[in-house]
Amino acid sequence: MRDYTQAPDGSKPEFMYQGTLAVFPVPFNQTAVLSATSDADWEQAAVVYVQDLRLNDLGNHGRAKTRLIYNRKEQQQLVLTGWHKEGQPNSELPWLPSHGISGSSFVAWKDTSAADAPYNDLRIDIVFGPPIGQQQQPLRQTTPQYAYQVSTAQRAYQISHLLAYLSTLAEARQQTTVSGALDSAPNLDETIGRVIDEYLAEGDPRETCSDSAADLLIADLVWRGHSIEAGSLRNRLTDLAQDVLRRARARSRHDARTSD
């Protein structure tokens, strides 16, 4: 059994608050999209576990803001614990457990016990969507985040399906992530952008003979848009294709500058 009382650096605090840890079931054969938002200068981190496997942390000061939890053929258990340091990143400062609240699809923490302080130092909002990928077995600590037995084209199709699902929710005016956890929770348009960035950040295609991941996703979004009647959802999907192109070009320019 995994010890969930460990801080991000592996240390163990003398205590944890009741709200430091939150547990969520990931439904059978569904993907979970985790979006982190932080409104704090101090260092904040959420430790993420799935089926007792620890994934990379979410948080501020350079940590990831988005995580995709891939579907499995059984219900999974997602565990999140919230931590902070009383200052900006400093290896000499200890990690401390944060005070948290949670609902059906969010957890939010604050780094103070003050009753009137908002729970906005770190927040994770969760959206459940259609399946992506086929996970390799067994699930191990060393398994790369994207070690899935699907081709680049298949992954583009599945991400497009997820984006279309989230876009349909947005069109239905469900503009907060399922539960509207907090007034300032990121809306679904922001979550959609984060999913695109996560997809593009995957890196090199897994196939040696493959079109670019961005082009495949753009093509599938355009196909989906033109397969439905003219209207706002169709426009949203075709606009998403343009957004993927814009983000991919910006990423290429950034990579070119950093490689010089």
ZAMARGU-4260 file (C-alpha; in steps of 0.2 Angstrom, whole numbers, plus 5000, padded with zeros to 4 digits):
<rodrens>
0) 5000/5000/5000 | 5007/5017/4995 | 5011/5029/5009 | 5001/5045/5005 | 5009/5055/5019
5) 5025/5059/5009 | 5029/5077/5004 | 5035/5080/4986 | 5053/5077/4991 | 5049/5061/5000
10) 5050/5068/5018 | 5036/5064/5030 | 5028/5078/5040 | 5023/5075/5058 | 5005/5078/5054
15) 4993/5080/5039 | 4976/5090/5039 | 4960/5081/5035 | 4959/5090/5019 | 4977/5088/5014
20) 4972/5072/5004 | 4958/5070/4992 | 4952/5054/4983 | 4943/5053/4967 | 4937/5037/4957
25) 4941/5038/4939 | 4926/5029/4930 | 4928/5013/4920 | 4936/5017/4903 | 4936/5036/4905
30) 4950/5048/4904 | 4953/5061/4917 | 4960/5079/4913 | 4968/5087/4928 | 4970/5106/4927
35) 4980/5115/4941 | 4979/5133/4945 | 4989/5143/4958 | 4987/5160/4965 | 5001/5161/4977
40) 5019/5167/4977 | 5025/5153/4989 | 5029/5136/4981 | 5014/5125/4980 | 5013/5106/4974
45) 5000/5093/4972 | 5007/5075/4973 | 4997/5064/4961 | 4994/5045/4963 | 4984/5033/4952
50) 4982/5016/4957 | 4996/5019/4970 | 5008/5024/4956 | 5015/5042/4959 | 5015/5053/4944
55) 5024/5070/4941 | 5018/5083/4953 | 5006/5098/4948 | 5008/5115/4954 | 5017/5132/4952
60) 5035/5138/4950 | 5038/5127/4934 | 5028/5112/4938 | 5016/5105/4926 | 4998/5113/4925
65) 4989/5099/4916 | 4989/5080/4917 | 4980/5067/4907 | 4975/5051/4917 | 4972/5038/4904
70) 4958/5025/4904 | 4959/5008/4910 | 4947/4993/4909 | 4942/4995/4927 | 4939/5010/4939
75) 4954/5018/4945 | 4958/5027/4961 | 4966/5045/4960 | 4973/5052/4975 | 4979/5070/4977
80) 4989/5078/4992 | 4993/5096/4993 | 5009/5104/5000 | 5018/5121/5001 | 5033/5129/5007
85) 5033/5145/5017 | 5042/5155/5003 | 5048/5153/4985 | 5058/5138/4980 | 5072/5134/4992
90) 5079/5117/4996 | 5082/5123/5014 | 5063/5126/5017 | 5053/5111/5022 | 5037/5105/5013
95) 5021/5107/5024 | 5004/5100/5022 | 4991/5112/5015 | 4973/5115/5021 | 4961/5108/5008
100) 4943/5106/5003 | 4936/5095/4989 | 4920/5091/4979 | 4915/5079/4966 | 4927/5085/4953
105) 4939/5097/4962 | 4951/5099/4977 | 4958/5116/4982 | 4971/5120/4996 | 4977/5136/5005
110) 4994/5137/5014 | 4987/5146/5030 | 4975/5141/5044 | 4966/5158/5043 | 4947/5155/5042
115) 4945/5170/5030 | 4958/5165/5018 | 4952/5158/5001 | 4957/5141/4995 | 4966/5147/4980
120) 4984/5144/4983 | 4983/5128/4973 | 4967/5120/4965 | 4965/5105/4954 | 4949/5103/4943
125) 4945/5087/4935 | 4935/5083/4919 | 4931/5065/4914 | 4930/5061/4896 | 4931/5048/4883
130) 4945/5035/4883 | 4962/5039/4875 | 4975/5026/4871 | 4978/5008/4877 | 4989/5007/4892
135) 5004/4995/4892 | 5005/4982/4906 | 5011/4981/4919 | 5009/4999/4926 | 5026/5003/4934
140) 5034/5017/4942 | 5046/5018/4928 | 5033/5018/4914 | 5034/5034/4904 | 5019/5045/4905
145) 5015/5042/4886 | 5019/5024/4885 | 5004/5018/4876 | 5001/5006/4862 | 4993/5017/4849
150) 5000/5025/4833 | 5002/5044/4831 | 4987/5044/4820 | 4976/5035/4832 | 4982/5046/4847
155) 4977/5061/4836 | 4960/5054/4833 | 4957/5050/4851 | 4963/5068/4857 | 4952/5075/4844
160) 4937/5065/4851 | 4941/5072/4868 | 4942/5090/4862 | 4925/5087/4853 | 4918/5081/4869
165) 4924/5095/4879 | 4918/5107/4866 | 4901/5100/4866 | 4900/5103/4885 | 4906/5121/4882
170) 4893/5124/4869 | 4880/5117/4882 | 4886/5132/4893 | 4894/5120/4906 | 4908/5133/4906
175) 4916/5127/4922 | 4924/5110/4924 | 4909/5099/4928 | 4905/5105/4945 | 4910/5123/4945
180) 4921/5120/4960 | 4925/5138/4964 | 4920/5154/4956 | 4937/5156/4949 | 4938/5138/4942
185) 4946/5137/4924 | 4933/5136/4911 | 4932/5123/4898 | 4940/5133/4885 | 4955/5135/4895
190) 4955/5116/4899 | 4954/5113/4880 | 4969/5124/4877 | 4978/5114/4890 | 4974/5097/4882
195) 4981/5104/4866 | 4997/5110/4874 | 4999/5093/4883 | 4996/5084/4866 | 5009/5094/4857
200) 5022/5093/4871 | 5022/5074/4869 | 5036/5076/4858 | 5043/5064/4844 | 5030/5053/4835
205) 5031/5035/4840 | 5031/5030/4821 | 5046/5033/4810 | 5035/5036/4795 | 5022/5048/4801
210) 5014/5065/4798 | 5017/5078/4811 | 5006/5075/4827 | 4999/5093/4825 | 4994/5090/4806
215) 4985/5074/4811 | 4975/5083/4825 | 4971/5098/4814 | 4965/5086/4800 | 4954/5076/4812
220) 4946/5092/4820 | 4942/5099/4802 | 4934/5082/4797 | 4924/5082/4813 | 4919/5100/4810
225) 4913/5097/4793 | 4904/5081/4797 | 4891/5090/4807 | 4878/5103/4803 | 4883/5122/4801
230) 4882/5130/4818 | 4892/5136/4833 | 4899/5118/4837 | 4905/5116/4819 | 4913/5134/4820
235) 4921/5129/4837 | 4929/5114/4830 | 4936/5122/4815 | 4942/5137/4826 | 4951/5123/4837
240) 4960/5117/4821 | 4967/5135/4819 | 4972/5136/4837 | 4981/5119/4836 | 4991/5127/4821
245) 4995/5143/4830 | 5001/5133/4846 | 5011/5121/4836 | 5020/5136/4826 | 5023/5145/4843
250) 5031/5129/4850 | 5042/5127/4835 | 5048/5145/4836 | 5051/5143/4854 | 5061/5126/4851
255) 5071/5135/4837 | 5076/5149/4848 | 5081/5138/4863 | 5091/5127/4851 | 5102/5141/4845
</rodrens>
